[in-house]
């Protein structure tokens, strides 16, 4: 016979104003943390990492949501994932420099971890769950493509913020101070993608990009990145989504439902497109 005795019960917020207050405060705190470091609408490597240009198109179109000019919009579940991901990124420091912000031809990117020699890059990813079978599907191709694009920013890009050593002093690279506006021409030769499961953070999976991604000549990688930006920008200006490029990446695309049931969302697009057309000229055109 079980000795377990029921000690109490969960009170739903709709049944008790005090419990409702607690729920509201928790959700407000999570959302506030997620929105503490806003990023204005812009081109970024993260929005261009998928093989399909339509994914990037939706990333950019909805980045110009008039109700989301400077902050994250999400539902409760989305905020929970963002909260955990931000916390893990902030707490886990692997290499000397974190959140190195660079920009190339109006395309921005934040390197999670960068070595002092500028040759080793680490990108951290959070997954809801990681099991042994997950190893067969890591690293994801879109994440490897992102590493290639990061190599371009590292080599050709401009620092948007100072790189600071742990003692608070400005870091140096190749005899130069790493201040905003500097073009350090980092040469990424080694990269790792660290997958951190939310339910067991210590049970990380560390993957290396396939050599085919690291062996792409840097000039060719730059053309890949700029060509993708130009194609997506042309579709944005025309107000027409790019052709759908079907691949396994569709299974992990946040725009899957919208892409395959676009008729259900047509009523939303004019508002977004209007905001986009007003804002697009302020963020620069494609690269030459």
ZIWO-V307135 format. One record per residue. SS is DSSP state (A for helix, B for strand, O for the rest). NEAR is the number of other C-alpha atoms within 8 Angstrom. Layout:
ss:SS near:NEAR
ss:SS near:NEAR
This chain:
ss:O near:2
ss:O near:3
ss:O near:4
ss:O near:4
ss:O near:4
ss:O near:5
ss:O near:4
ss:O near:4
ss:O near:5
ss:O near:4
ss:O near:7
ss:O near:8
ss:A near:11
ss:A near:6
ss:A near:8
ss:O near:9
ss:A near:8
ss:A near:7
ss:A near:11
ss:A near:12
ss:A near:9
ss:A near:8
ss:A near:9
ss:A near:8
ss:A near:8
ss:A near:8
ss:A near:9
ss:A near:8
ss:A near:8
ss:A near:11
ss:A near:10
ss:A near:8
ss:A near:8
ss:A near:12
ss:O near:9
ss:O near:6
ss:O near:5
ss:O near:8
ss:O near:6
ss:O near:7
ss:O near:9
ss:O near:10
ss:B near:10
ss:B near:9
ss:A near:12
ss:A near:7
ss:A near:11
ss:O near:13
ss:O near:12
ss:O near:11
ss:O near:7
ss:O near:9
ss:A near:15
ss:A near:12
ss:A near:12
ss:A near:13
ss:A near:14
ss:A near:10
ss:A near:9
ss:A near:12
ss:A near:12
ss:A near:8
ss:A near:10
ss:O near:14
ss:O near:12
ss:O near:8
ss:O near:4
ss:O near:10
ss:O near:10
ss:O near:8
ss:O near:9
ss:O near:8
ss:O near:5
ss:O near:7
ss:O near:6
ss:A near:7
ss:A near:7
ss:A near:8
ss:A near:12
ss:A near:9
ss:A near:9
ss:A near:9
ss:A near:12
ss:A near:9
ss:A near:11
ss:A near:9
ss:A near:8
ss:A near:8
ss:A near:10
ss:A near:7
ss:A near:6
ss:O near:6
ss:O near:9
ss:O near:5
ss:O near:10
ss:O near:11
ss:B near:13
ss:B near:10
ss:B near:8
ss:B near:13
ss:B near:11
ss:B near:14
ss:B near:13
ss:B near:11
ss:O near:9
ss:O near:11
ss:B near:10
ss:B near:13
ss:B near:12
ss:B near:8
ss:B near:13
ss:B near:13
ss:B near:15
ss:B near:15
ss:O near:11
ss:O near:9
ss:O near:6
ss:O near:11
ss:O near:12
ss:B near:11
ss:B near:14
ss:B near:13
ss:B near:12
ss:B near:10
ss:B near:9
ss:B near:9
ss:B near:9
ss:O near:8
ss:O near:8
ss:O near:9
ss:O near:6
ss:A near:5
ss:A near:6
ss:A near:8
ss:A near:8
ss:A near:5
ss:A near:7
ss:O near:7
ss:O near:10
ss:O near:7
ss:A near:6
ss:A near:10
ss:A near:10
ss:A near:12
ss:A near:11
ss:A near:12
ss:A near:12
ss:A near:12
ss:A near:13
ss:A near:11
ss:A near:11
ss:A near:13
ss:A near:14
ss:A near:13
ss:A near:12
ss:A near:9
ss:O near:14
ss:B near:13
ss:B near:16
ss:O near:9
ss:O near:10
ss:O near:9
ss:O near:10
ss:B near:11
ss:O near:10
ss:O near:6
ss:O near:5
ss:O near:6
ss:O near:7
ss:B near:11
ss:O near:9
ss:B near:8
ss:B near:11
ss:O near:5
ss:O near:5
ss:B near:6
ss:B near:8
ss:O near:14
ss:O near:10
ss:O near:9
ss:O near:8
ss:O near:8
ss:O near:8
ss:O near:12
ss:O near:8
ss:O near:8
ss:O near:9
ss:O near:12
ss:O near:7
ss:B near:7
ss:B near:12
ss:B near:11
ss:B near:14
ss:B near:12
ss:B near:12
ss:B near:15
ss:B near:14
ss:O near:11
ss:O near:6
ss:B near:9
ss:B near:8
ss:B near:6
ss:B near:8
ss:B near:10
ss:B near:8
ss:B near:8
ss:B near:10
ss:O near:8
ss:O near:12
ss:O near:7
ss:A near:6
ss:A near:6
ss:A near:11
ss:A near:9
ss:O near:6
ss:O near:9
ss:O near:6
ss:A near:9
ss:A near:6
ss:A near:8
ss:A near:12
ss:A near:10
ss:A near:8
ss:A near:8
ss:A near:10
ss:A near:12
ss:A near:8
ss:A near:10
ss:A near:10
ss:A near:11
ss:A near:9
ss:A near:13
ss:A near:11
ss:A near:8
ss:A near:12
ss:A near:12
ss:A near:8
ss:A near:6
ss:O near:7
ss:O near:7
ss:O near:9
ss:O near:9
ss:O near:6
ss:O near:8
ss:O near:8
ss:O near:7
ss:O near:5
ss:A near:6
ss:A near:10
ss:A near:8
ss:A near:6
ss:A near:7
ss:O near:8
ss:O near:5
ss:O near:8
ss:A near:10
ss:A near:8
ss:A near:9
ss:A near:8
ss:A near:6
ss:O near:8
ss:A near:9
ss:A near:5
ss:A near:7
ss:A near:9
ss:A near:8
ss:A near:6
ss:A near:7
ss:A near:8
ss:A near:8
ss:A near:9
ss:A near:13
ss:A near:12
ss:A near:8
ss:A near:11
ss:A near:11
ss:A near:9
ss:A near:7
ss:A near:9
ss:A near:8
ss:A near:8
ss:A near:5
ss:A near:9
ss:O near:8
ss:O near:8
ss:O near:10
ss:O near:6
ss:O near:3
